[in-house]
Each structure stands twice: as C-alpha cells, then as structure tokens.
C-alpha cells in the first residue's frame, strides 16, 4: 500500500510528516505499588516521580520498569522525537492532574522538566516530551459525550479525532476536528485547527464554547464567554502558554456522510493540479462546504514522484461545480472516492513500521501559481537529490499546499474572535505549505544528515522565491511551524501583547514558560 495514505493523513492533521506508532494500551491502575520508590531516584527527575507516588498517585505513574512504559515512549511517532522521561504521569481526571501538577511544582527545580502530551503529534523535539523529567500524558482523558439539548460535544484532551468522530457519529453529529484520525484533540485545537468544515465555521478553535483548564496554581477553571473570557480567547490559538486544558466543549455540526475524493496522479498532470489548486483557492464562500488540497510525493514503493489532491464536500455532494472538477477527468494512478462517515474520511489506516526519522518544513504565501510551480519543482529536485544520497526505498517525501482563504478571519470574528490575527494578516487568499521527509533508520548517518540539509536548503530557496515575487504572508500556522519560526509573533502586535497579559494574569510565576519548556512560548514571541 502506498505510504501516501499514511503520510498525507498524518501531515494534514498535525504538524509534520512523521509515522504514527500504535496507541498505548488503556491506562490500568497497576503501574507502581504505592510504596515503590522510583528506580532512578538519585536524579532530579526521579525525585519528582517519587513525589508523585508519595502524593497518592502511584496508580497513575509509569516508571521505566512499568510494563507499559515502552508503549508510551513509542506513542510519539518519529524515533528522533521519542524521549524517555524519568516517568509518565497519566491522570484520569482534571482533579488528579491538579494534584500531580502542584506536586511536581513543589519539587525543587533544576535538572528536570515537565512535558505535556495530548496526542504526541508535534514534529519538534521536546514539544510534548522530555528526557529529563516527567511527561504528563493526557491519553486517559479520553471521553466523548454529546448533549443534544445544547448541541455541545464534550471531548477529553487526550482523545484521538477518529474516536471522537466515531462516537459523535452515533448521534448524527460531528465537530470541526482534525483531518487525520490519529491526531490528538488538545494540540490541534490549541493551535487553531484546520478542519474539513473550515469553510463553514472557521478554525476548529472558533467552535469551542468552553475549556476546562488546570492552571499553574492547581485550580481547575472553566473558561468561556462569560467566565474567564480573557483566558477563553487566549486559548483559541495561543497553545499551551496558560494552563493544561483537560476538556474541550465544542459546538456540534450536523454529521451527514461526506463526499471524499483522493486522487494520485502521474507527474505529467502536475500543471493541471497546480491550476486546479490556484482556482480552488480563489473561490468564495459559495463553496464553503468544499475543501481541497494538493500534494506532491515520493513513496518508497514508487520510483520518482507523483502528484494529486484530496477533495471533500461536507454535505455529501459529489458535484458542486468547484474547481476540483478540472482534475476529475484526468488519468489516475490510484483513487479513493465515495460517500463515507467522517471517521472513515479522517483515516484510520495509519500504523507503525518500526519508526522513521522525520524532517519538516512549513510556510505561508499568497495564492500564486508561480510559487506553487516553484514548490513542485523544488520537491522534484529534492527527490532526485535524496535518491542519489540513499536508496529511494529508504525515504518518503511529501509537500502539501492547502488553501487559506481571506474570509477565514471574518468567520473567526463572527464566532467571537481568536488570537490568530488572520483578519489582519491574511487579507488576500493564501496557501499554507507543509511537508518534509520520513527516513528509514537503516539509512546511513551521512545520508540522514544530507537529507535534513537538503530539506532546509529547499525551504530557504522557497522563502527567497516567495520574497522575490512579493508573495509573503505574515501568518504562520503554529501546528505546522518549525522551531526556527515565530508563529505566535505572526499573530500581530496586539494579540501578542494580549497573550502576554493573560499569561501573566493566570501564570504569574511563568510556570508554563520555564518549567514546561516544550512548544512555542509567548514570553519569547516577538513581532
């Protein structure tokens, strides 16, 4: 089977094109005997683990000697991102998380960190894990309920979108969640969240009506339009800078089957794919129910490279007269088309083939055919260069270009606003580029280093070309951003100032800026 089905789905739900591991087993209260000391208690992280056990959380602590520890390490998708903490804390409620967090903050800092992981989908080392401390794993906060009277779905932060969709589908509703089923709820929504429903409802965060949050002082609050409204707005795109969200309450959407069409095509169709994408990206809200993106990819089982795209109509209509029709009659290498539930469209076929090493890139620019063609040519050159550096069967590559319409900002404003700032920074129809490579660990160190350098060089060339044609767009999507980018700063000066004020108000000691180092920090954001 083509790994495109894996890689494209992974990338479009989260941050970087890395392969997903099997989920850890369900949390059971058998991790550590209550009186068992941490096996690495001589280091600072070990002392933190002991403190959790002494606080009565032994049933929620996974030590390196625990049966399920390795499965939780492997939950992170790429092997170059799999970190081995002194222990995992796996709370089953906001109250347990509160006890755990306050306990950890009572241990002398220095030489150890705290990490927080929802789905573990982030593509930056240390974003949701630590090798020197405690990783708080939210995977046991995984309930999904629906209140028909209020039309609100309540979703645990550690849930995966494919499970959310499957549960809500029983009630005939869905939510504006991830386009890949393996993505975790928490990081997706805290970064904004682009869903198949975005043309209708804006970003996923715009449909959140309440957040249950554990603050740095251990208090559990509900942030919504009438209570802690400043925190409510800051969480709509501000990431993990303000607390740990344990539950998201979201406005539900009528959940009819969607029309799904994925086409994989030969290289000689690349120009047609470019033309379709540019025209589709310039469509107005008349086609708000339609969602499409284009991709260019190399698969280990396929020589050279291929192109293609995905089109989804969220009301189940196959023929809407959108620009996608321009590629429907073209020859295909492979095609998946039909009506299906969102749980199926979001994909569930991802697996772990032993783990890969991932390198990613991301950028935002104006909807310009010249830039799209340049990106496609750069991908072709990348595949050629990597095929010389290593056996082509040892790597896969993918770049995805997806529309970012100018009207998204207005949708967000109409829903109450967020901190992404797109109403100011995305004034023309734009495109988000996301992509990268997966490398088999059997490749030589020299080949892996050469591949990483090639991706960085490709990214730099794209940035320069975009600047040359006047195509830059300030906004950077935090869920795809690389560690050398400044996504929070791209939200605009007023939003940066607002987020800093909210962080200072709810976390005056800067716990989530210093003690929890993973992710993009508002304290480091500069416009």
Secondary structure, 3 states (H helix, E strand, C coil): CCCHHHHHHHHHHCCCCCCCCCCCCCCCCCCCCCCCCCCCCCCHHHHHHHHHHHHHHHHHEEECCCCCHHHHHHCCCEHHHCCCCCEEECCCCHHHHHHHHHHHHCCCCCCCEEEEECCCCCCCCCCCCCCCEEEEECCCCCCEEEECCCCEEEEECCCEHHHHHHHHHCCCEECCCCCCCCCEHHHHHHCCCCCCCHHHHCCHHHHEEEEEEECCCCCEEEEECCCCHHHHHHCCCCCCCCCEEEEEEEECEECCCEEEEEEEECHHHHHHHHHHHHHHHCCCHHHCCEEEEEEEEECCCCCCCEEEEEEEECCCCCCCCCCCHHHHCCCCCEEEEEEECHHHHCCCCCCCCCCEEEEEEEEEEECCHHHHHHHHHHHHHHHHHHHHHCCHHHEEEEEEEEEECCCHHHHHHHCCCCCCCHHHHCCCCEEEEEEEEEEECCCCHHHHHHHHHHHHHHHHHHHHHHHHCCCECCCCCCCCCCCCCCCCHHHCHHHHHHHHHHHHHHCCCCHHHHCCCCCCCHHHCCC
